[in-house]
Amino acid sequence: MKQSNEFLIPFIGLKIGKHPFEFRITETFFEDFDYDEFERCMIKVNVVLEKKSTMLELAFRHEGTVEVPCDLTGELFDLPVKGKLHLVVQFGDEFNNDNEELLILPHGEHQIDISQYIYEMIVLSVPFKRVHPGVKDGTLKSPVLDKLHELSVGEVEKKEEETDPRWDSLKKLLKDK
């Protein structure tokens, strides 16, 4: 993955307090991560960086749509996604990002790359099973669905089962309890 200057936040010159940032994410962002699950996407990411005397706090929020294929029919549709992430940045002797909510930067750092956190937040907000809304409400017309309905097992007609009369007297005993 190549590093983009667009997602680098230089915090060294910022005053103590909250600082908002806004990013527009399109499918080209995901190409840098070699992620090709989305045909198109338009996502707005808001990041509020709160600078404190000894640490930074980042609050990420995203909302938008990604165009994905339906898992049942293969039809493309716009899937709404939204989510949030909270990250605490502290300073230490060496870089450490083992914890998903805590990032430790070396003391000499003056900027933070947030692209990986944006990527993970968006990808994890997409549901595992993606079903076109038209499939759920029955309004989607596609050749794949027509073929599925044609091949599906129809309703089995209920017919009265003929039973052995010897069992009928035993069933009667169960009902009399």
Buried (B, 14 or more C-beta within 10 A) or exposed (E): EEEEEEBBBEBEEBEEEEBEBEBEBEBEBBEBBEBEEBEEBEBEBBBEBBBEEEBBBBBBBBBBBBBBBBEBBEBEBBBEBEBEBEBBBEBEEEEEEEEEEEBBBEEEBEEBEBBBBBBBBBBEBBEEEBBBEBBEEEEBEBEBBEEEEEEEEEEEEEEEEEEEEEEEEEEEEEEEE
